[in-house]
Amino acid sequence: MNHRILNSRTNTVVGFNTFLESLKTRDIIYIGELHQIPQVLSFQADVLSGLLNEGFKPAIGLEMFNVLQQEMLDYYMAGIIPSGQFSNLYELGPEGFDLSHYIKIIKIARKNRLTAIGLNIPRSIAAAVAKHGLDKRELECFHLREDEIKNCSNQYKKSLSNIYRKHPHAEITEENFILAQSIKDEMMAETIAHRITSDKAQMPFIVIAGRGHMEYGLGIPERVKQKLSTAGKSVSDIMIITAYDDEPIKKGMADYMLLI
């Protein structure tokens, strides 16, 4: 567990056990990753194992799986599908992540009979939104509402606009670029909030997604808070994001930073 973890409030590096203590009182633990980096994946496995050793039975929400893959994920977690077949089925799907990077944490969850939850909207849907905008038929299929997808803070829109302007695409407008990101964050937030409000989720709820979906508390966290507030439910959360040790650390990015 030789991880470099920065408490961004005090700007001090803390030990893993001290860090783990801060997770015990939280309902939602957001881990914003840089995808498919071994150090990050080792950290995630250590967080899960550490909580299990303390008697917690967390649920795990994964950006790497879309909501239509939930049945496949459930069958694997129940031991109905063997690991080889599970990996093959995933590779046939649309999400495009290398499952070998995430199988360790999923196996830990299966061994301990935890709930693993696919959070995302299918990549093909997000790609279609980026090119053509929102389709009301698809929104109805995934039980999403246009007004909620568009209901995001100015800071969120500004951060996405900055990304778009650095990497513009002739076939994708800025408006549709923001909508494509928004529909992913809305789908993930809706899935999390639904699980929590329906009391189906084990707690704490660990959310693993790219850091761009949650840094500064934007994206998924702000949407989850809105949904739970509307449902009259209050939860506490904590955010950890992965950062390169030579990048500038800005105030408010996260509660803790995993430095790599």
Salt bridges, closest charged atoms under 4 A:
GLU21 OE2 - LYS24 NZ 2.58
GLU33 OE2 - HIS35 ND1 2.59
ASP46 OD2 - HIS3 NE2 2.69
GLU54 OE1 - LYS24 NZ 3.05
GLU63 OE1 - HIS35 NE2 3.63
GLU63 OE2 - HIS213 NE2 3.16
ASP98 OD2 - HIS101 NE2 3.55
ASP135 OD2 - ARG137 NH2 2.99
GLU146 OE2 - LYS150 NZ 2.81
ASP147 OD2 - ARG145 NH2 2.61
GLU148 OE2 - ARG145 NH1 3.52
GLU148 OE1 - LYS227 NZ 3.32
GLU174 OE2 - ARG165 NH2 3.37
ASP185 OD1 - HIS213 ND1 2.51
GLU186 OE1 - ARG223 NH1 2.71
GLU186 OE2 - LYS227 NZ 2.41
GLU190 OE1 - LYS227 NZ 3.03
GLU215 OE1 - ARG211 NH2 2.93
ASP237 OD2 - LYS225 NZ 3.91
ASP245 OD2 - ARG4 NH1 3.38
GLU247 OE2 - ARG211 NH1 3.14
ASP255 OD1 - ARG9 NH2 2.57
